[in-house]
Amino acid sequence: MMFDAFIEGLLHVLSWPAFGFLLLGALVGFVVGILPGLGGLATLALMLPFAYKIQEPISAFAFLLGMHAITGTTGDITSILFGIPGEGTAAATIMDGYPMTKNGEAGRAMGAALMSSLVAGLEGAVILALAIPIMRPLVLFFGSPELFMLAILGITFIASLSGSSLTKGLLCGGIGLMLASIGVDPQTGTLRYTMGTLYLWDGLSLGPVVVGLFAIPEIIDLSVRGTSIAETKVEKITGVMEGVKDTFRHFGLTMRCGFIGAFIGALPGLGGGVSQWLAYGHAVQSSKDQSSFGKGDVRGVLGPGAANNSREGGNLIPTVAFGIPGSSAMAILLGAFLIVGLNPGPEMLTKHLDVTFAMVWILVVANIITAGACFLFLNQLVKLTFVRGHLLIPFLLMFVFLGAFAAHNNFSDIIVTVIFGLVGYVMVLFQWPRPPFVLGLVLGTIVENYLWISSSAYGAGWLVHPTVVCIALLIAGTLIYSAIQARRGRSLEEDLEKRIGVEGTRQ
Amino acid sequence: MRLTARTGFSILVLVFFCYLVWEAQEWRLQARLFPWAIGIPMILLAILNIVQEVRGPKEEAGTSQDRPTDFQFTQPLDMSVAVRRTVTILSWIVGFLAGIWLVGFSITVACMTFGFLKIQSKEGWAMSLILTASAWLVYYVVFERTLLLPFPDGKVFLWLGLD
């Protein structure tokens, strides 16, 4: 019965008009993913009413899910080429993707991002197919205390990668968490840090902050350099295939990061941004030589690229199986379930199993279509990075401001973008890492909710839950390991300097 | 003891956390639990960071070579040129923002793109005009006509009663 439904799902997706809607959704997702600031979430919300018109469940999901699955992949394109995240969740790809572009390796970075996205997207779909029957106990095992600790572990993990200053990394995570508490407190209605402005009642929105924090410092750098984005001139744009090969050279890393994406995606509340940063963290931590990260290491592109796509499969697991949305986007998709007359939950695993498997196939087909389309246009896109910076800057600025505005159609978002652009500039100047900051901001609201639920349900007792203690030990281990690594790095440097000094004296 | 701009920024971070924790003291427990649970340990960390900065080895801004997980600014050949260019681009960014506020997106996109290309990049008339037209068309077709974003009119039009 399972196999029949599996094949039936594929046939449904490839039949007309479902396939036509999938192509239409792919086109919309492609454009939305590339435009900075216009998130897949907002587009999903805008396109949801079309589900009323479509009505037929598989066609509706082909349009909505196909569109959403693609925004992550195409969001990586602007992150790599211009240092401007096309999606809030695509910011981690900037860390090594943009430096690769500056080194003249945009083709390789894009090839790696697209192929890892494709491989991990398929992995996520397979995980979704396999996990549906066995996921229930695992998801229910993680209560609020465990999810709170998991979020803190994520921030610690990223902070521990902040070069020699672990303290700064942790502080940046703390700044992000504190800024996330701006706005009306959902529990008491207290206005927190709103400075008397109505705009801050809803809190700081992620899009304008991320666009400002990452794009403006890069634009300033581009202007100061006075060159093209790619500093290295090349006669012919190559390297796309090299990036594809990189995916298979580091296949284990791609698959592991894909798994991280799917796993984090399956945990309700922890979104794509979190999985991308954790995957990036894993890529750095699992490498013997970490010195090239942040300067253009392809592994720093493969990790986030993979996690960004596999999370969709993971997100769908709790959404389909229990009606618990794995992310904000899935909460909107849940609306589509109801619009087309389906009830998420056990029915989706019995009566409508073919629809569930059709979703798996939609993810597979959408990922293949995107990768194919991106590879077709890749060379044209990469050529843009060799255009003189001064010609690109006005376009980049336009997209930064339009992207900031498009998030909520609010002028104040543009001011926030500029303010955080300046903050980002100062942070880069004084080497305060931005990734923990963004992760703190992404996780802040969720962390606060989990902290409050844990405290009100268990008092201080949740601190001694066995799983909580295990995660706390893992956090302590991460901190101690990072401190030892940093100390070892410093003593090696001092040793090297001494040796160089001795050699110099001999000569 | 050495006080640098870097240390100044660290002190600013400490002040930031102290303010947020102090501000929360009047709130009900539910509202202040999170800001205090995060903010108080962060104050201690910020103090530790300042101590590390003041007592640690001297390190110029943007020179760290250890494993960075963030991008670093390109090391300029001439610092005075870098400072001048930074101030210039920041002025353009603020100018863009002011333009949007005063005259709206439509006029600002055209004027700032043309202004930047002609004045800052010293491009020829033809190149400046073609690129300005392209930028404006992208703005108009994609954002205004297709996505129907409700761009606000500039304040100037409001003041003149032309909105």
HADDOCK unambig.tbl for C-alpha pairs under 7 A between the chains (distance, minus, plus):
assign (segid A and resid 95 and name CA) (segid B and resid 69 and name CA) 6.74 0.50 0.50
assign (segid A and resid 95 and name CA) (segid B and resid 70 and name CA) 5.84 0.50 0.50
assign (segid A and resid 95 and name CA) (segid B and resid 71 and name CA) 6.35 0.50 0.50
assign (segid A and resid 161 and name CA) (segid B and resid 69 and name CA) 6.31 0.50 0.50
assign (segid A and resid 162 and name CA) (segid B and resid 68 and name CA) 6.06 0.50 0.50
assign (segid A and resid 162 and name CA) (segid B and resid 69 and name CA) 5.75 0.50 0.50
assign (segid A and resid 163 and name CA) (segid B and resid 66 and name CA) 5.81 0.50 0.50
assign (segid A and resid 163 and name CA) (segid B and resid 67 and name CA) 4.83 0.50 0.50
assign (segid A and resid 163 and name CA) (segid B and resid 68 and name CA) 4.95 0.50 0.50
assign (segid A and resid 163 and name CA) (segid B and resid 69 and name CA) 6.87 0.50 0.50
assign (segid A and resid 164 and name CA) (segid B and resid 66 and name CA) 6.76 0.50 0.50
assign (segid A and resid 167 and name CA) (segid B and resid 45 and name CA) 6.55 0.50 0.50
assign (segid A and resid 167 and name CA) (segid B and resid 49 and name CA) 6.15 0.50 0.50
assign (segid A and resid 171 and name CA) (segid B and resid 42 and name CA) 6.28 0.50 0.50
assign (segid A and resid 171 and name CA) (segid B and resid 45 and name CA) 6.95 0.50 0.50
assign (segid A and resid 171 and name CA) (segid B and resid 46 and name CA) 6.91 0.50 0.50
assign (segid A and resid 174 and name CA) (segid B and resid 38 and name CA) 6.55 0.50 0.50
assign (segid A and resid 174 and name CA) (segid B and resid 42 and name CA) 6.47 0.50 0.50
assign (segid A and resid 178 and name CA) (segid B and resid 35 and name CA) 6.24 0.50 0.50
assign (segid A and resid 185 and name CA) (segid B and resid 31 and name CA) 6.13 0.50 0.50
assign (segid A and resid 187 and name CA) (segid B and resid 30 and name CA) 6.63 0.50 0.50
assign (segid A and resid 188 and name CA) (segid B and resid 30 and name CA) 6.82 0.50 0.50
assign (segid A and resid 188 and name CA) (segid B and resid 31 and name CA) 6.45 0.50 0.50
assign (segid A and resid 190 and name CA) (segid B and resid 31 and name CA) 6.63 0.50 0.50
assign (segid A and resid 220 and name CA) (segid B and resid 86 and name CA) 6.18 0.50 0.50
assign (segid A and resid 220 and name CA) (segid B and resid 89 and name CA) 6.28 0.50 0.50
assign (segid A and resid 221 and name CA) (segid B and resid 73 and name CA) 6.17 0.50 0.50
assign (segid A and resid 221 and name CA) (segid B and resid 74 and name CA) 6.86 0.50 0.50
assign (segid A and resid 223 and name CA) (segid B and resid 85 and name CA) 6.72 0.50 0.50
assign (segid A and resid 223 and name CA) (segid B and resid 89 and name CA) 6.73 0.50 0.50
assign (segid A and resid 224 and name CA) (segid B and resid 82 and name CA) 5.56 0.50 0.50
assign (segid A and resid 224 and name CA) (segid B and resid 85 and name CA) 5.30 0.50 0.50
assign (segid A and resid 224 and name CA) (segid B and resid 86 and name CA) 6.14 0.50 0.50
assign (segid A and resid 290 and name CA) (segid B and resid 67 and name CA) 5.93 0.50 0.50
assign (segid A and resid 291 and name CA) (segid B and resid 66 and name CA) 6.38 0.50 0.50
assign (segid A and resid 291 and name CA) (segid B and resid 67 and name CA) 4.58 0.50 0.50
assign (segid A and resid 293 and name CA) (segid B and resid 67 and name CA) 6.53 0.50 0.50
assign (segid A and resid 293 and name CA) (segid B and resid 68 and name CA) 6.58 0.50 0.50
assign (segid A and resid 293 and name CA) (segid B and resid 69 and name CA) 6.36 0.50 0.50
assign (segid A and resid 294 and name CA) (segid B and resid 68 and name CA) 5.54 0.50 0.50
assign (segid A and resid 294 and name CA) (segid B and resid 69 and name CA) 4.94 0.50 0.50
assign (segid A and resid 294 and name CA) (segid B and resid 70 and name CA) 5.41 0.50 0.50
assign (segid A and resid 294 and name CA) (segid B and resid 71 and name CA) 5.57 0.50 0.50
assign (segid A and resid 295 and name CA) (segid B and resid 71 and name CA) 6.86 0.50 0.50
assign (segid A and resid 390 and name CA) (segid B and resid 121 and name CA) 5.69 0.50 0.50
assign (segid A and resid 391 and name CA) (segid B and resid 117 and name CA) 6.72 0.50 0.50
assign (segid A and resid 394 and name CA) (segid B and resid 113 and name CA) 5.19 0.50 0.50
assign (segid A and resid 394 and name CA) (segid B and resid 116 and name CA) 6.66 0.50 0.50
assign (segid A and resid 395 and name CA) (segid B and resid 135 and name CA) 6.53 0.50 0.50
assign (segid A and resid 398 and name CA) (segid B and resid 109 and name CA) 6.64 0.50 0.50
assign (segid A and resid 406 and name CA) (segid B and resid 149 and name CA) 7.00 0.50 0.50
assign (segid A and resid 409 and name CA) (segid B and resid 149 and name CA) 6.90 0.50 0.50
assign (segid A and resid 409 and name CA) (segid B and resid 150 and name CA) 6.66 0.50 0.50
assign (segid A and resid 428 and name CA) (segid B and resid 72 and name CA) 6.23 0.50 0.50
assign (segid A and resid 429 and name CA) (segid B and resid 61 and name CA) 5.76 0.50 0.50
assign (segid A and resid 429 and name CA) (segid B and resid 62 and name CA) 5.59 0.50 0.50
assign (segid A and resid 430 and name CA) (segid B and resid 6 and name CA) 5.89 0.50 0.50
assign (segid A and resid 430 and name CA) (segid B and resid 61 and name CA) 5.30 0.50 0.50
assign (segid A and resid 430 and name CA) (segid B and resid 62 and name CA) 6.45 0.50 0.50
assign (segid A and resid 431 and name CA) (segid B and resid 62 and name CA) 6.53 0.50 0.50
assign (segid A and resid 433 and name CA) (segid B and resid 69 and name CA) 6.79 0.50 0.50
assign (segid A and resid 433 and name CA) (segid B and resid 70 and name CA) 5.72 0.50 0.50
assign (segid A and resid 434 and name CA) (segid B and resid 70 and name CA) 6.67 0.50 0.50
assign (segid A and resid 448 and name CA) (segid B and resid 34 and name CA) 5.89 0.50 0.50
